[in-house]
Amino acid sequence: MNQFYRGSGLIFLSAVGFGLIPVFAIYAYKGGANVTTLLFLRFIIATVFFFLYILKTNTKIILTKRQILYLFILGGILYTLQSNFYFLAVKLIPASLAVLLFYTYPVFVALLSSLAVKEMLTKHVFVSIVIASIGLTMVLGTAFNSINPAGAILAFGAALVYSAYIVLGNRVVKQLPVMVTSAFVTLFASMSFLIMGLSASGINFNLSPEAWMSIMGIALFSTILAIITFFRGIEIIGSTKASILSMIEPLVTIAFSALLFSERLTGMQVTGGLFVIFSSLYVVATERQGSVRAEKNEP
């Protein structure tokens, strides 16, 4: 299988996992979970899984001080900030607007990647970003009247922080095995949320069975599976293309919401969804053409 197709498939699988987070979260909140409890349990369950896997496979963990620092920044700072910024934004502005503003992050990833790691910023990448952004606007059908400035700033802040997370993660996965990276990112994230929860008395384990099942779903499908496939995907195709392909995440959320909560899609939302899908296919197709030309030019 072509490496780019393989990497794209992994990113799509990751997007499905991340796209299911709001669906699982709705059921978890109904069962008594709050944001801090949900995020702490999400990451601690994932941490246990990753380290058990490392022990079972006898994977050697050899980390430099710089790598430990990078992993702490990824999990303990960036992932934590991104989650908090996003959930605070949702409280201040409509969720659809928060999602739209957050999914501007591929633009920031492309710019940061071109500056930090010299990743080529092609015209195809620009075109795909524009198409996907138009599509997301149509899908989310956001009304821009009476926007709370603080909420908008927090949503953009979440996008910026997540962009830094992706770009730094792209550098880290080239130095460490994916499972090791995932283990320490989730470990540091769980530690941050534990400290936050204990300091604010925000952790509650008195949850309903529905909440626990939802949290397990978030941990297994939307964290363990999603993180592994995401890091492996950006290792293969790079952070810019991975972030663009990840723009199908809102479509996954909307589709499952329509299926489970009887939310109906409008004609404009369907059209916008097709725009987003086309943008992803456009990246895959143009990259494939570039790979074929490169192979033909090889001596």
N, C-alpha and C positions, 0 to 999 in steps of 0.2 A: 504493500500500500504506500502511495506517495506520502512523504513525511508531512507535507502541508495539510493534506486531507486528514491525516491522523491527528495532527495538532488541532485542526478545526473541529473535528468530531469531539475531542476531549473538551474543548472550550464550550461547545454547544451543550454537552452533558453537564458541565459545570454550571452553565447558565440556567438549565432546568432546575438543578438543585437549589441555587440561590433564588431563583424565581418563585420557588415554593415557600420561602420563608414567611412572607406575609400571610399565606393561607394557614400554615401551621400556627403562626403567632396568634391569629384570631381565636383558634380553639384553645390555645394555652391561656390567653387572657380571660376567656370565658370560664376557665377552670381555676382561676385565682392567681395566676402568675403575673408578676410585674416585670418591667423591662430588665432590671438588674438581675433578678432571679433567673429569668429566661436566658439571658446572655451568659451568666456565670455557669449555669448547668450545661448550656450548649457547648461551651469551650472546655469545661472540665471533663465531660464525657468523651469528647473528641481527644483530649490529651491522654486519658487513660488508654484509649484504643491505640493511638499512635505509638505510645511507649511500649505497650504490650506487643505490638507488631515488631518493633525494633528488637525487643528482647527475644522474641520467638525466632526471628531470622538472624540473630547474632550480628546485627548491623553495628559496626564500630562507630562510635561517636567521637570524632576528633575535631574539636572546635578551637579556633584561635580567639583571642580576646576581641578582636575586631568583628569576627563572625557572631559571637555572642551578643555584642553590642547591636549589630544589625538586626538580629533576631528579636532582641528586646524592643528595639524601635518599631519593628514590624508588628509584633503582637501586643506589647505592653503599652505602646503609645498610639501608633497610627490606627490599628484596628479598633482600639478602644475609643479614640476620638471620633473616628468616622461613625461608629454605631451611635454614640451619644448625640453628635451633631444631627444625624439624620432623624432620630426619634424625637428630638426636641423640635426640629423643624416641622415634623408632622403634627405636633401639638399646636403650632402657631399658624400654619397655613394649610390649605387643603392638601390631602395626601397626593392627589394627582399632580399638583404643582410642585410639591416636594420631589416627587419621582422625576418629573421632567427636568427640574433644575439639577438634580443629582446625576442624571444620565447625560449631562454635559461633560462628564469626566473623560470620555475618549479623546475629546479635543485637548484637554490638559495633558493626558498621557502622551499623545502624539508630540506635543510641544516639549514636554519634559524629556521624553525619550530622545528627541533630536538634539537637545541641549546636553543632557547628562551622559547618554550612552551612544551618541552619534548614530542612532537608528534612523535609516533613511526615511524621509517624509515625502512620499510620492504624491503625484496628482491624483492617483487612484484612491489613496487614503483620504485626501481632502474631499473628493467627490462622495465617497461612501459616508463620511461623517455628515455632510450636508443632507444627503438623502435620508439617512437614519434619523437625523434631528427633525426634519420635516415630518417624517412618519410618526415619530413619538409625539409631536405636537398634535397631530391629527388623532392618534390613538387615545391620548389622555384628555383631549377636549378641554383643556384648562382655561378657566376664566381668569384674566389677569387684573380684574378690577379689585380695588381695596386689598392690595397685597400688604401683609405685615412685613416691614423691612427686615426685622430681626429674623423672622422665619426664612425669608429668602436668602439672607446672608448665611444662616446656618446650613441651608441646603447646598449652597455653593461651597461652603466650607467643607462639608462632607465630601463633595466631589473632588475638591483639591486634595484633601487628606487621602482619599482613596487612590487618587492618581499617583501620589508619592508612594503609597503602599505598593502599587503595581510595579512602578519603575524600580524601586528598591528591591522588591521581590524578584524581579527579573534578573537582577545582579546576583542575588543570594542563591537562587536555584542553579545557577551555573557553577557554583562552588561546592554545594552540598547536595546530598540525596534528597529527593522530594519528601520522603517520609520523615527525615530528620528535620527539615525545614518546617514541615507541617506540625510536628510534635512540639517544637519549641515556640512556634508562633501561637499555637493554641494554649500552651502552658502559660506564657507571659500574659496573654489576653485574659485567661481565667483568673490569674493572680490579681490583675488590675481590677476586674469586676468584683472579686472577693473583697478586696480592700475597700472599694467604693461602697459595696453593700453593707459591710460591717460598720463602716464609719457613719453611714446614714440609716442604719437599721432597715436596709432595703431588701434583705434576702428572706424569703418566706418559702418553707418547704411543705407547708400544709396545703397541698394542691389536690385537685380531683384527679381520678384516673385518666379522664380526657386530657387534662393538662399535661400529665406525665407522658402519655402516649405522643402528644404533639411535640413535646420537648425532645423525646427520643427521635421523632421524625426529623426535627431540625438538626439534631446532633449527627444522625447517621447519614441522611440524604443531603441536607443543606449545609453541612459542615465537613464531615469526613470525606464523603464522595466528592463534594463540590471543590474543596480545597485541593485534594490530590489531583483531580483532573485539571483544575485551573493552573496550578504550578507546573504540572507536566506540559500543559498546552502552551504556556508562555515560554517554556524552555525550548519548545520546538519551533514556534512561529513568531515569537517576540511579543513584547508587551503592547505595542500599538495595535496590531491586527487582532490580538486577543481581546483587547478592550472594545474594539468595534464589533466583533462577533458576539461579545457579551451583551450587546444592546438588545438582544432578543429576550432578555430577562423580564422586562415589563410585559411582553406579550404572553409569556408563560404565566405570570401572575394573573393577568386579565382573563386568560383562557380558563384557568382553574377556578377563578372566582365566578365566572359565568356558569361553569359546570356545577360547582358545589353550592353556590349561593344564589343561583338563578338570576345573575346579573346579565342583562342583554346588551349585546354590542350593536352600536349604530353602524350605518353604512360608512360613515367617515372613519370610525375606529377600525373597521375591517380594511379599508383602503390604506390607512396609515400603517396598519400591521404589515400589509403587503410591501409597503415602502421599506420598512425596517428589514424584513426578510430579504428583499432585493438587495439592500445595501450589503448585507452579509454575503450573499451569493456573489455579488459583484467583486468583493475583496477576494473570495476564493477563486473565482474565474480568472481575474487579472493576474493573481499570483501564480496560478497554474500556467498561464500563457508565458509569464516571465521565466518560470522554471524550465519549460519546454525549450524556449529560445536559448537559455543558458546551456542546456544539455547539448543542443545542436552545435553551439559554438565551441564546445570543449574539444580539445585536440584528440 
